[in-house]
């Protein structure tokens, strides 16, 4: 019979990131919710989520609505101005994006 081995926090984080980054389009929030329960470690969960969501959002080019209906912004590497800042070229506005809350 195989012996059970406890993973260290870094290994858990890397596995969690893999699941998050390989989530089907539009399903990352559901995968993250399930991972929180499976990991049962908020520190590892928070690190995995904060590292994975920006990559996932940019690779899937998600579209987020700007506050007060001022338009939409695409979260892509092409429109990225700085950390969490994205340009809406139609309105020349900069959106500050919370990747986890979308």
VOZA-607978 format. One line per field, with one value per residue: residue number from 1; x, y, z of N, C-alpha, C, O in turn; residue in one letter. Coordinates in nm, 2 decimals, decimal comma, always signed. Layout:
N
nr = c(NUM / ...)
nc1 = c(X / ...)
nc2 = c(Y / ...)
nc3 = c(Z / ...)
cac1 = c(X / ...)
cac2 = c(Y / ...)
cac3 = c(Z / ...)
cc1 = c(X / ...)
cc2 = c(Y / ...)
cc3 = c(Z / ...)
oc1 = c(X / ...)
oc2 = c(Y / ...)
oc3 = c(Z / ...)
rest = c(A / ...)
// end
This chain:
102
nr = c(1 / 2 / 3 / 4 / 5 / 6 / 7 / 8 / 9 / 10 / 11 / 12 / 13 / 14 / 15 / 16 / 17 / 18 / 19 / 20 / 21 / 22 / 23 / 24 / 25 / 26 / 27 / 28 / 29 / 30 / 31 / 32 / 33 / 34 / 35 / 36 / 37 / 38 / 39 / 40 / 41 / 42 / 43 / 44 / 45 / 46 / 47 / 48 / 49 / 50 / 51 / 52 / 53 / 54 / 55 / 56 / 57 / 58 / 59 / 60 / 61 / 62 / 63 / 64 / 65 / 66 / 67 / 68 / 69 / 70 / 71 / 72 / 73 / 74 / 75 / 76 / 77 / 78 / 79 / 80 / 81 / 82 / 83 / 84 / 85 / 86 / 87 / 88 / 89 / 90 / 91 / 92 / 93 / 94 / 95 / 96 / 97 / 98 / 99 / 100 / 101 / 102)
nc1 = c(+0,08 / +0,05 / +0,22 / +0,10 / +0,18 / +0,24 / +0,19 / +0,40 / +0,34 / +0,42 / +0,41 / +0,14 / +0,03 / +0,13 / -0,01 / -0,27 / -0,27 / -0,23 / -0,48 / -0,65 / -0,55 / -0,61 / -0,88 / -1,20 / -1,32 / -1,46 / -1,52 / -1,36 / -1,41 / -1,58 / -1,41 / -1,22 / -1,37 / -1,42 / -1,16 / -1,08 / -1,22 / -1,10 / -0,83 / -0,82 / -0,66 / -0,61 / -0,40 / -0,23 / -0,43 / -0,49 / -0,25 / -0,22 / -0,45 / -0,41 / -0,19 / -0,27 / -0,52 / -0,48 / -0,33 / -0,49 / -0,72 / -0,62 / -0,53 / -0,77 / -0,89 / -1,10 / -1,40 / -1,49 / -1,73 / -1,73 / -1,75 / -2,06 / -2,17 / -2,00 / -1,89 / -1,70 / -1,42 / -1,15 / -0,96 / -0,65 / -0,32 / -0,24 / -0,38 / -0,29 / -0,17 / -0,03 / +0,03 / -0,26 / -0,40 / -0,59 / -0,65 / -0,93 / -0,98 / -1,18 / -1,31 / -1,10 / -1,04 / -0,90 / -0,91 / -0,91 / -0,85 / -0,98 / -0,86 / -0,95 / -1,21 / -1,32)
nc2 = c(-0,12 / +0,23 / +0,49 / +0,78 / +1,12 / +1,44 / +1,74 / +2,03 / +2,38 / +2,53 / +2,34 / +2,28 / +2,53 / +2,56 / +2,34 / +2,43 / +2,66 / +2,55 / +2,42 / +2,65 / +2,81 / +2,64 / +2,63 / +2,60 / +2,84 / +3,12 / +2,99 / +3,01 / +3,13 / +2,94 / +2,72 / +2,83 / +2,87 / +2,60 / +2,51 / +2,66 / +2,52 / +2,27 / +2,31 / +2,42 / +2,62 / +2,93 / +3,11 / +2,99 / +2,96 / +3,23 / +3,33 / +3,16 / +3,24 / +3,51 / +3,52 / +3,37 / +3,46 / +3,72 / +3,63 / +3,44 / +3,60 / +3,78 / +3,61 / +3,50 / +3,72 / +3,87 / +4,07 / +4,35 / +4,55 / +4,90 / +5,12 / +5,29 / +5,25 / +5,34 / +5,22 / +4,94 / +4,74 / +4,56 / +4,31 / +4,27 / +4,19 / +4,37 / +4,61 / +4,67 / +4,90 / +4,94 / +4,77 / +4,61 / +4,81 / +4,91 / +5,01 / +5,16 / +5,21 / +5,32 / +5,51 / +5,64 / +5,60 / +5,49 / +5,18 / +5,05 / +4,73 / +4,48 / +4,17 / +3,93 / +3,97 / +4,05)
nc3 = c(+0,00 / -0,07 / +0,07 / +0,23 / +0,15 / +0,27 / +0,11 / +0,06 / +0,13 / -0,10 / -0,31 / -0,30 / -0,37 / -0,64 / -0,77 / -0,73 / -0,88 / -1,13 / -1,17 / -1,17 / -1,38 / -1,59 / -1,61 / -1,76 / -2,01 / -1,86 / -1,62 / -1,40 / -1,15 / -1,03 / -1,01 / -0,84 / -0,61 / -0,53 / -0,50 / -0,27 / -0,07 / -0,09 / -0,05 / +0,21 / +0,33 / +0,37 / +0,32 / +0,12 / -0,07 / -0,13 / -0,23 / -0,46 / -0,61 / -0,65 / -0,81 / -1,03 / -1,14 / -1,29 / -1,51 / -1,62 / -1,68 / -1,87 / -2,07 / -2,16 / -2,25 / -2,11 / -2,08 / -1,92 / -1,75 / -1,73 / -1,45 / -1,38 / -1,63 / -1,83 / -2,04 / -2,18 / -2,10 / -2,23 / -2,10 / -2,17 / -2,27 / -2,46 / -2,40 / -2,16 / -1,92 / -1,69 / -1,37 / -1,32 / -1,46 / -1,73 / -2,07 / -2,22 / -2,54 / -2,69 / -2,53 / -2,42 / -2,15 / -1,84 / -1,68 / -1,36 / -1,26 / -1,06 / -1,05 / -0,93 / -0,83 / -1,06)
cac1 = c(+0,00 / +0,13 / +0,23 / +0,06 / +0,28 / +0,18 / +0,26 / +0,43 / +0,26 / +0,46 / +0,35 / -0,01 / +0,00 / +0,15 / -0,12 / -0,39 / -0,25 / -0,25 / -0,62 / -0,71 / -0,51 / -0,67 / -1,02 / -1,27 / -1,35 / -1,57 / -1,55 / -1,25 / -1,47 / -1,63 / -1,30 / -1,16 / -1,45 / -1,40 / -1,02 / -1,08 / -1,26 / -1,01 / -0,70 / -0,84 / -0,55 / -0,63 / -0,27 / -0,20 / -0,53 / -0,48 / -0,13 / -0,25 / -0,55 / -0,36 / -0,10 / -0,34 / -0,63 / -0,44 / -0,28 / -0,62 / -0,81 / -0,55 / -0,52 / -0,90 / -0,94 / -1,23 / -1,45 / -1,55 / -1,81 / -1,68 / -1,85 / -2,16 / -2,20 / -1,92 / -1,83 / -1,64 / -1,28 / -1,10 / -0,84 / -0,56 / -0,18 / -0,23 / -0,43 / -0,24 / -0,08 / +0,04 / -0,03 / -0,41 / -0,46 / -0,62 / -0,70 / -1,04 / -0,94 / -1,30 / -1,34 / -0,97 / -1,04 / -0,82 / -0,98 / -0,83 / -0,92 / -0,95 / -0,87 / -1,02 / -1,35 / -1,36)
cac2 = c(+0,00 / +0,35 / +0,58 / +0,92 / +1,22 / +1,57 / +1,84 / +2,15 / +2,49 / +2,57 / +2,24 / +2,30 / +2,65 / +2,53 / +2,26 / +2,51 / +2,75 / +2,47 / +2,41 / +2,78 / +2,85 / +2,55 / +2,63 / +2,64 / +2,98 / +3,17 / +2,90 / +3,02 / +3,16 / +2,82 / +2,64 / +2,89 / +2,84 / +2,46 / +2,50 / +2,71 / +2,42 / +2,15 / +2,35 / +2,45 / +2,70 / +3,06 / +3,17 / +2,92 / +2,99 / +3,37 / +3,34 / +3,10 / +3,32 / +3,64 / +3,49 / +3,31 / +3,54 / +3,82 / +3,56 / +3,38 / +3,71 / +3,84 / +3,50 / +3,48 / +3,85 / +3,90 / +4,20 / +4,40 / +4,67 / +5,01 / +5,18 / +5,38 / +5,22 / +5,42 / +5,14 / +4,82 / +4,74 / +4,43 / +4,28 / +4,20 / +4,24 / +4,49 / +4,73 / +4,69 / +5,02 / +4,91 / +4,67 / +4,62 / +4,92 / +4,88 / +5,12 / +5,15 / +5,30 / +5,40 / +5,63 / +5,69 / +5,59 / +5,38 / +5,11 / +4,97 / +4,60 / +4,38 / +4,05 / +3,82 / +4,00 / +4,08)
cac3 = c(+0,00 / -0,09 / +0,19 / +0,21 / +0,17 / +0,28 / +0,02 / +0,13 / +0,08 / -0,24 / -0,40 / -0,30 / -0,45 / -0,78 / -0,81 / -0,73 / -0,99 / -1,25 / -1,19 / -1,20 / -1,52 / -1,69 / -1,59 / -1,88 / -2,02 / -1,78 / -1,51 / -1,30 / -1,02 / -0,97 / -0,97 / -0,72 / -0,49 / -0,49 / -0,45 / -0,14 / +0,02 / -0,10 / +0,01 / +0,35 / +0,37 / +0,31 / +0,27 / +0,00 / -0,17 / -0,17 / -0,32 / -0,59 / -0,68 / -0,69 / -0,92 / -1,15 / -1,21 / -1,39 / -1,62 / -1,68 / -1,74 / -2,00 / -2,18 / -2,21 / -2,29 / -2,06 / -2,10 / -1,79 / -1,77 / -1,65 / -1,35 / -1,42 / -1,77 / -1,91 / -2,15 / -2,15 / -2,12 / -2,26 / -2,02 / -2,26 / -2,26 / -2,55 / -2,34 / -2,02 / -1,91 / -1,57 / -1,29 / -1,30 / -1,53 / -1,87 / -2,15 / -2,31 / -2,65 / -2,74 / -2,45 / -2,37 / -2,01 / -1,78 / -1,58 / -1,26 / -1,25 / -0,95 / -1,13 / -0,86 / -0,83 / -1,20)
cc1 = c(+0,09 / +0,12 / +0,19 / +0,17 / +0,21 / +0,26 / +0,29 / +0,35 / +0,29 / +0,40 / +0,20 / -0,05 / +0,02 / +0,04 / -0,25 / -0,38 / -0,28 / -0,40 / -0,69 / -0,68 / -0,57 / -0,82 / -1,09 / -1,30 / -1,48 / -1,60 / -1,45 / -1,31 / -1,52 / -1,52 / -1,23 / -1,24 / -1,43 / -1,26 / -1,01 / -1,11 / -1,16 / -0,88 / -0,71 / -0,72 / -0,56 / -0,51 / -0,23 / -0,30 / -0,52 / -0,36 / -0,16 / -0,35 / -0,49 / -0,26 / -0,17 / -0,44 / -0,59 / -0,40 / -0,40 / -0,70 / -0,75 / -0,55 / -0,66 / -0,97 / -1,08 / -1,27 / -1,53 / -1,62 / -1,75 / -1,79 / -1,94 / -2,19 / -2,12 / -1,85 / -1,77 / -1,49 / -1,24 / -0,97 / -0,75 / -0,42 / -0,16 / -0,28 / -0,38 / -0,14 / +0,01 / -0,02 / -0,18 / -0,47 / -0,47 / -0,69 / -0,83 / -1,02 / -1,06 / -1,33 / -1,22 / -0,97 / -0,95 / -0,90 / -0,88 / -0,91 / -0,88 / -0,97 / -0,95 / -1,17 / -1,41 / -1,46)
cc2 = c(+0,12 / +0,43 / +0,72 / +1,02 / +1,36 / +1,67 / +1,96 / +2,27 / +2,53 / +2,47 / +2,26 / +2,42 / +2,63 / +2,44 / +2,34 / +2,61 / +2,68 / +2,46 / +2,54 / +2,82 / +2,76 / +2,53 / +2,66 / +2,79 / +3,02 / +3,09 / +2,92 / +3,05 / +3,03 / +2,73 / +2,70 / +2,86 / +2,70 / +2,44 / +2,55 / +2,60 / +2,30 / +2,19 / +2,36 / +2,53 / +2,83 / +3,13 / +3,12 / +2,96 / +3,14 / +3,39 / +3,28 / +3,18 / +3,45 / +3,63 / +3,44 / +3,39 / +3,64 / +3,74 / +3,50 / +3,49 / +3,76 / +3,73 / +3,48 / +3,61 / +3,88 / +4,05 / +4,24 / +4,53 / +4,78 / +5,06 / +5,28 / +5,37 / +5,30 / +5,35 / +5,01 / +4,82 / +4,59 / +4,42 / +4,20 / +4,26 / +4,36 / +4,62 / +4,76 / +4,81 / +5,00 / +4,80 / +4,70 / +4,74 / +4,89 / +4,99 / +5,08 / +5,25 / +5,38 / +5,52 / +5,70 / +5,70 / +5,48 / +5,32 / +5,04 / +4,85 / +4,52 / +4,24 / +3,94 / +3,85 / +4,02 / +4,19)
cc3 = c(+0,00 / +0,04 / +0,15 / +0,24 / +0,17 / +0,19 / +0,10 / +0,06 / -0,07 / -0,34 / -0,41 / -0,39 / -0,60 / -0,84 / -0,83 / -0,85 / -1,12 / -1,28 / -1,23 / -1,34 / -1,63 / -1,68 / -1,73 / -1,89 / -1,94 / -1,65 / -1,39 / -1,16 / -0,95 / -0,93 / -0,85 / -0,60 / -0,44 / -0,44 / -0,30 / -0,04 / +0,02 / -0,02 / +0,16 / +0,41 / +0,30 / +0,26 / +0,14 / -0,11 / -0,22 / -0,26 / -0,46 / -0,67 / -0,73 / -0,80 / -1,05 / -1,22 / -1,31 / -1,52 / -1,70 / -1,75 / -1,87 / -2,11 / -2,24 / -2,25 / -2,24 / -2,08 / -1,97 / -1,82 / -1,67 / -1,56 / -1,42 / -1,57 / -1,86 / -2,02 / -2,10 / -2,17 / -2,14 / -2,17 / -2,11 / -2,23 / -2,35 / -2,49 / -2,20 / -2,01 / -1,79 / -1,49 / -1,26 / -1,37 / -1,68 / -1,94 / -2,23 / -2,42 / -2,70 / -2,66 / -2,39 / -2,21 / -1,96 / -1,67 / -1,49 / -1,23 / -1,13 / -1,02 / -1,06 / -0,86 / -0,97 / -1,21)
oc1 = c(+0,19 / +0,01 / +0,23 / +0,23 / +0,13 / +0,39 / +0,22 / +0,29 / +0,20 / +0,35 / +0,15 / -0,14 / -0,06 / +0,00 / -0,32 / -0,48 / -0,34 / -0,45 / -0,78 / -0,77 / -0,58 / -0,88 / -1,03 / -1,32 / -1,58 / -1,70 / -1,46 / -1,25 / -1,51 / -1,52 / -1,19 / -1,18 / -1,42 / -1,24 / -0,93 / -1,05 / -1,13 / -0,83 / -0,62 / -0,68 / -0,53 / -0,52 / -0,20 / -0,26 / -0,52 / -0,37 / -0,13 / -0,33 / -0,51 / -0,24 / -0,12 / -0,45 / -0,65 / -0,43 / -0,41 / -0,74 / -0,82 / -0,58 / -0,67 / -1,09 / -1,17 / -1,18 / -1,61 / -1,57 / -1,72 / -1,91 / -1,90 / -2,23 / -2,17 / -1,77 / -1,79 / -1,45 / -1,28 / -0,88 / -0,76 / -0,41 / -0,07 / -0,23 / -0,43 / -0,04 / +0,13 / -0,11 / -0,21 / -0,59 / -0,37 / -0,77 / -0,83 / -1,05 / -1,04 / -1,37 / -1,23 / -0,91 / -0,93 / -0,96 / -0,79 / -1,02 / -0,76 / -1,09 / -1,02 / -1,24 / -1,53 / -1,50)
oc2 = c(+0,13 / +0,44 / +0,77 / +1,01 / +1,39 / +1,67 / +2,00 / +2,25 / +2,57 / +2,51 / +2,25 / +2,42 / +2,67 / +2,46 / +2,33 / +2,63 / +2,73 / +2,48 / +2,54 / +2,86 / +2,80 / +2,44 / +2,73 / +2,85 / +2,96 / +3,12 / +2,85 / +3,01 / +3,02 / +2,66 / +2,62 / +2,84 / +2,67 / +2,37 / +2,50 / +2,59 / +2,25 / +2,11 / +2,32 / +2,50 / +2,84 / +3,20 / +3,19 / +2,99 / +3,16 / +3,47 / +3,34 / +3,20 / +3,49 / +3,72 / +3,47 / +3,39 / +3,64 / +3,79 / +3,51 / +3,47 / +3,79 / +3,77 / +3,44 / +3,61 / +3,91 / +4,13 / +4,17 / +4,62 / +4,75 / +5,05 / +5,35 / +5,46 / +5,34 / +5,40 / +4,98 / +4,90 / +4,50 / +4,50 / +4,08 / +4,37 / +4,44 / +4,72 / +4,85 / +4,81 / +5,04 / +4,73 / +4,79 / +4,78 / +4,85 / +5,06 / +4,98 / +5,37 / +5,49 / +5,62 / +5,80 / +5,79 / +5,38 / +5,38 / +4,98 / +4,86 / +4,51 / +4,20 / +3,86 / +3,76 / +4,02 / +4,23)
oc3 = c(+0,07 / +0,11 / +0,05 / +0,34 / +0,08 / +0,20 / +0,19 / -0,04 / -0,14 / -0,45 / -0,52 / -0,47 / -0,68 / -0,95 / -0,92 / -0,92 / -1,22 / -1,39 / -1,31 / -1,42 / -1,74 / -1,73 / -1,81 / -1,78 / -1,95 / -1,58 / -1,29 / -1,06 / -0,83 / -0,82 / -0,76 / -0,49 / -0,32 / -0,34 / -0,23 / +0,07 / +0,13 / +0,05 / +0,24 / +0,53 / +0,19 / +0,15 / +0,05 / -0,22 / -0,34 / -0,36 / -0,56 / -0,79 / -0,84 / -0,88 / -1,16 / -1,34 / -1,42 / -1,63 / -1,82 / -1,87 / -1,97 / -2,22 / -2,35 / -2,30 / -2,32 / -2,09 / -1,93 / -1,89 / -1,56 / -1,59 / -1,51 / -1,64 / -1,97 / -2,10 / -1,98 / -2,26 / -2,06 / -2,18 / -2,12 / -2,17 / -2,32 / -2,52 / -2,14 / -2,09 / -1,79 / -1,54 / -1,20 / -1,34 / -1,74 / -1,88 / -2,29 / -2,40 / -2,76 / -2,72 / -2,32 / -2,15 / -2,04 / -1,59 / -1,54 / -1,18 / -1,10 / -1,04 / -1,13 / -0,89 / -0,99 / -1,31)
rest = c(X / X / X / X / X / X / X / X / X / X / X / X / X / X / X / X / X / X / X / X / X / X / X / X / X / X / X / X / X / X / X / X / X / X / X / X / X / X / X / X / X / X / X / X / X / X / X / X / X / X / X / X / X / X / X / X / X / X / X / X / X / X / X / X / X / X / X / X / X / X / X / X / X / X / X / X / X / X / X / X / X / X / X / X / X / X / X / X / X / X / X / X / X / X / X / X / X / X / X / X / X / X)
// end
